[in-house]
């Protein structure tokens, strides 16, 4: 089908816009690869990572088809590049001469297309496995960690893009300054966000790897922190002896994970012993500036003018170290650090309605909640803060209930809807509830209210919030919809 495609690179530098247009009009050469002329079908092609993978496969000369349950703008971009897309999933969608089926982590065993591929004996691989295979065609650069992966991966890709290194990247979030969450470039680097869920990052092939932090999470997948550490240790072992690992030297779990790695390890942090060190960070309304030293010598002055939060100092250090190993100049790194605005749903302004500022964030772990709330307080010091936190997964909420209960101290008012259900068992659902979380927060002295549905929360905020207040929605589910509803109600 033929559909008009909007220019998806608004906001990029002129040369980036021209590069993207040449890609869409077929002016770039195919990569040399074993996938040329192969018929590859992607189930769940509309996901952030799958869309990026599809673009890479098209550049490899593959004949790409795919399906998804709903239509999205990235699918229209893929059609412009030559992919055949079907909305809805059915056995008939798999081409008769299909060589390979790739499916996302969200696809279940009873998916009709996956079942058809099995029936026909077509080779099948998971998204992460395929991503690892195509990474071999370039110099792989992977960013892992419990928190900060999307922002740091996006920042590294942005540094390479603004330095005209034309990277390929796949990020688990949309990034306006990059024209989306994925791009296929002609440069030598393949930048990937490396997720530990289901140990999927063990399928990657990085030459350079960064580990930002390691904490308890995804406890529906891992038995305990020991199992998580084991997975990160295996991830660190993927980097070859001629590569490098950039490791958070302030995190004991990270240092344990890299202790026996083949690749040289460079640490980052605040102490004098760190390979990459942030010196005397200062901030203006929560946006930090600091000197970066490399091996004890001044390297560059970093001014992260558009990313509030002290936690961004560590993200900036890691991205700088990775960019250094990609051969990017200090001046180019410093320029990109000062203009990067972050990934979507990472403390993203959603508008201001009748004097009420609407912000949205993806944070769904206690540590992410804490650092984000601190960033809001520093950036908007004189405004009352309403936090709408939607817990993500019953299992995560149950395992980390006490940590969550201590995480909301910076909010004036906390509103909690029902837990967003995904991947949980019925036993998980019965073991914990949002009401239990609210009770724990109140026991710690917090102002918290359980309102089961998003419309109830919109009603409450509409009635009680005043001009000058901030409403921050947080969570990995659909809590972001509240901003749209508030804009309609209050406006």
N, C-alpha and C positions, 0 to 999 in steps of 0.2 A: 504494500500500500504506500501511496505517496502522500506525505504531509509536509507542510511548511515547518521549518525548524528555526526557532529564534536563535539569535547569536548568543551562545552560552558562555562567552568569554568577556562579557561586560566587566569593566573594572581592571582588566589586565593591561600591561604595558602594550604599546602598539606592536612591538615585534612579536609578542606572545599571541596577539590576536591574529596577525598574519600567519604565524606558524600553524595555529589551530585551523584557520581557513584552508590552508594548503593541504592539511591532513584530510579535511572533509571533502575536498574536491579531487583527491587522489593524486596530488602532486608529489607525495612522498613515496619513497621506494619501500617495497616489502622487506622485512627482516629476513635474513637467511635462517631457515628453521626447518625442522622435520615435520612441521604442520601444514606446509604449503599444499593446497588442493585437497586437504582432508575435510570431510564433512563432519562438523562438530556441533552437537546440540547441547544447549545449556538450559537446565531446568531451574527456574528461579532467576532468570537473567537480569531482572530489574534490581536486585540487591546491589549495594554500593560496590562491594568487591567483585561480584559477578559481572557487573557492567564494565569495570575496568579490565577484567580478564578477557571479556569478549572483544574489547577494543584491541588488546594485545594480540589475540588470535587472528583478528582481521588483518592486522599489520604483518602477521606471519604468513599471510596468504591463505588462511583457512577459509572454507565455505561455512559461515556461521549461521545457525538458526537458534531460536530460543523461545521460551514461553514464560509468562508470569501471570499472576492472578489479577493484577491491576496495571493500568497504563500509567506511565510516568515519563517525564521529559527526557531522562537519559536513554529511554528506549527509542525515542524519535531520533536522537543523535546516532545511535547504532544503526538505525535504518538508513540514515544518510551515508553511513560508511559501508553499507552493503549487506547488513544482517537482515534475515527474515524473522520477524517477530510475530508471535501469536499471543493474544490476550485470552487467558483461560487455559486450563491444562487438560489435555486429552490424549489418548494413545495416538491418534491420527497426526498429532503435531510432530512426531519424530519422523524425519525423512526416511524414505524407503532405502536409500543408500547410505544411511548414517554409519560413520566409522567409530564414533566415540560420543559418549554422553557424560557431561559434567553436571553435577548437582550440588546445590548449596547446602550448608549445614541445617537450614530450616526445612529441607525436604525430608518427609517421613517415608518409611518403607512402603506404605500403602499408596503413595502417590501414583496416579494412573500412568504417567509417562515413565517413571522409574520402573514400575512393574512391567510395562511393555518392553522396555529396553532389556530387562532380565529375560523375558519370554523369548525375545529374538536373539539372545546371546550377544548383544552389543557390549563392547568394552565400556565400563563405567568407572569414573573416578570422582572423588570429592573435590570441591573447589580448592581447598588448601593444597591437595596433592598436585593439581594441575598448575596452580600458581607457582609452586616450588619448581616444577619442571621448566616453565617458561622463564623463571628467574635465571636459570643457567645460561640463557642467551645474552645476559648482560652482567654487569658488576652489581651483585645484590647488596642492598643496604636495608637492614631490618631493625625496627624499633619495637622493643618488648617492654612489658611492665604492667603492674596492676593498674596504675593510674598514669594519665598523661600521654598515652600512646598516640591518640589521634592528633592532638595539638603538636606534639614534637615531630611526628611524621609529616604533618602538613607544613610545619615550619621548615624542616629540612628540604622538602620538595620546593617550597617557595624560595628558599635561598638559592637552590640550583637553578630554578626557573629564572629568577631575576638576574642571576649571573650568566644567563644565556647558555647554560649547560644542557638544556632541553631534556630533562629526565623523563623516564617512565615512572609513574607512581600509582599506587593503589592504597587509598586511605579509607578507613571505616567511618567517614563523615564527609558531608559536603563542605567545600571550601570556596567561598565566593571569589576570593582573589586568584584561585587556580582554575576557575571555571567549572568546578565540580570536585568529585572525590577521586577521579582517576584521569590519567592522560597517557598517551603513548607518544614518546619522544624519540628522537634520533640520537640522543646522547648516550653515553656508555653506562649510565646508572639506572638501576631499577630499585626504587624506594618503596618499601612495603611496611604497613602496620602489621605487627606480628602478634596475633592473639593466642593466649594460652588455653582458652576454652577447648575442651576435647583434645588438648595437646596438638592442636592444628598447626602451631608454629614449628613443630618438628618436621613438617614437610618442606619447609623453606630451605633455600640454599644461599645464605648470606656470606659475603666475604667480610663485610663490616656489620657488626651488631651492637646495639645499645640496649642495656637493661636499666630501666629508670628506677624501679622499686619492686619489691615483692611482698605482698600481704595475703592474708586469707581472703579468698573470693572463689566463686564458682565451686562452692562446696557440694553442689549436686553432681559435680564431675570429679572432684578430688576428695580423698578421704580426710585430709588434714593438711596443715602447713608443710609437713614433711614431704608429702606427695607433690605439693606445688613446687617446693624447692627442687625436688628431683627432676621435675619437668623443665624448670629453668636451667638446671645444670646440663641437661641434655641439649637444650637450645644453645647454650654457650659453647658446647662441644662442636656445634655445626660450623663455627667460624674457623677457617683454615689458618695454618701457621703464618702465611703471608698476608693475613688480614689483620683485624684489630677488634677488640671488644671495648666499648665505652661503658663503664660500670659506675653506678652510684656508690661512691666510697663511704657514704654515711649510712648505708643500709647493710646490716649484717647478713641478711638473707642473700642479697645480691653478691656480696663478697664471697660468701660460701659457694654460691652457684658458679662463680668464675674461677675458683681456686685451682682447678685442674684443667683449665681450658688450654687448647693448643695455641690459640692466637694470643699475641701480646695483649695485656690488659692495661687500659688507661682509665684512671679513676677521675670522677668529677665530684665537686662539693665545695665546702667553705674552708676546710682546714689547710694548713700550709703543706701537708704531705700529699695533697691531691695533684694529679697530673694536670687537670684542668680546674682552676680555682676561681671562684667569684670573690672579689675583694670589696668589702665595705658597701654593700648594697644600700642605696637610699631610694626614697620614692616620693613622687608627687601624685597625690590622690591615688595611691596604690599601684602606680606604674613605675617599675623599678629601673634604675640605672646602676651600673657596676663595671669595674674593670675585670677583664678576664686575663688570667696569667696561665701560660702553658709551660710546664716544666720549670717553674720558678721565674719566668721572664714575662714581661708585659706582652700581651698578644693583641688585644683590641679593647676599645671602650664600647660597652653594650648599653643601649638605651631602648628599652622595650616600651615605647611610648603608647602602644595601642593594646597591650595585654595586661590588665590589672591582676595583681596577686603575686605574693612572694614566691609561690610555688613555680611561677613562670621563670624564675631565675635558674632553677635546676633544669627545666626544659630547654631554656636558651643555651645553657652550658653543653648539654648533650647534643643539641642540634649543631652547635658551633664545632664541637669535636668531630662529629660525623662529616660535616661540610669540609673541614680541614683535610680529612682523609680522602675526600672526593676531589681535592685539588683546587678548591675555591679560594680566592684571595681574601685577605682580612677585610679589606675595604668593602668588598661585595657582601661578605657576611654581616658586617656592621650595618650596612645600608638596609639589608633585608630585615634584620632584627628590629630596626626602628620603625618599620612600616607594616609589619605583619599584624593582621587584625584577628587571627584565630579561626578556628573551625566552627561550623554551624552547631548550635545548641551547646556552646561552651560560653556561658555567660553572655548570651546574645541579646541585644536590645530588640524588643518586638514592637516598640512604639511607646508613645506617651499619650494617654487619653484623659482629658479633664485634669491634668496635673498629676496623674498616677502613672509612674514609670513601670512598664512591663518588661521583665527580663526572663530568659529561659535558659536552662542548663540541663545537660545530660547526666549529671552526677547521680550515682545510685549506690555508692559505697560510703561508709562513715567518714573515711579520710577525705574523699572527694567533697562531701557535704561541708566538712569543717573548713577546708582551704578555700572553697568557693564563698562561703559566708564571710570569712575574713576579708577576702578580696572585695566583696560588696561593701563591707563596712569601711574599708580604706578608701574605696573609690567614691562612695556616697555617704560620707560620715554623718550627715545631719538629717537623714530621712528615716522614717519608721519603715520597718521591713516586715512584710507579710511573706511567709514561706509556705508554698504548697508543695509538699513532698509526697510523691507517689512511690511507695515501696515497689521494688521490682523483684519478683519471685518470692514465694513463700519460704523456700529453702534458705535463700540468702537472708531474709528478714529474721527467720528463726535462729540461724547460726550466729548472726551478728546483732541480735536484738539489743543487748546491753550497750554495745558500742554505738548503735544508732541513737539510743535514748540519751546519750551524752553528747551528741553531735550538733544539737540545734540551739545552743546557748546564745548565739549571735542574733537569732531571729526574735523579733518582738512578739509575733503571733505565728503559730504553726498550725496549718490545716492539713489533715491527712485523709485521703480517700482510700477506698479498698485497695488491697495489694494487686498489682498488675500480674495477672496469671500467665506464666509461660514456663513450659518444661517441667512443671511440678506434678507430683503425685497427689492423689486424694488425701493420703496421710499427711503430706506437707500442708495441704490446705486446712486441714483440721487442727494442726498443731500450733498455728499462729495466726494472728489477725492484726489489722491496723488499729483496732480498739486496744489491743494489748500494748502496742507500741505507744499510743497516746497515754495510756495509764502510766507507763514507765517514765515518759517525759514529764508528766505532771508530778510524779514522785520525786523527780530531780529539780522541781521548782519551775518548770517551764510552762508557758501559756500554750496549750495544745488542745485541738478540737478534732474529733473524728466525725467526718461527714462522708458517707459511703460513696456518693456519686460526684462526678465533676460538675453537673448542673447545680447541685446543692452548694458546692463550693463557690461557683460563680454567683449564685444568689447571695451568699454570705458576704463575699467581698464587695459586691455591688452595694449592699446595705451599709457596710461598716468602714470600708476604706475611704480615706480622705485625700484631697489634693496634697501633693508633696510626698505621699507614701510610695513605696516600692512594692510591687507584687512579683516575686520570683517563683517560677515553676521549676521543679527539679524532678528528674527521674528518667528512666530509659523506656518508659511506656508511652502512652498517648496524652500525658498531662499537658503537653505543649498546646493542646487544643483550647485550653482555658484562656490563653491570651487572645485568640480570635473571638471567643464568645464574650470576653470582657470588653473588647474593642467595640463590638456591636451593641452591648448593653449600656455601657457607660457613655459611649460616644453619642 
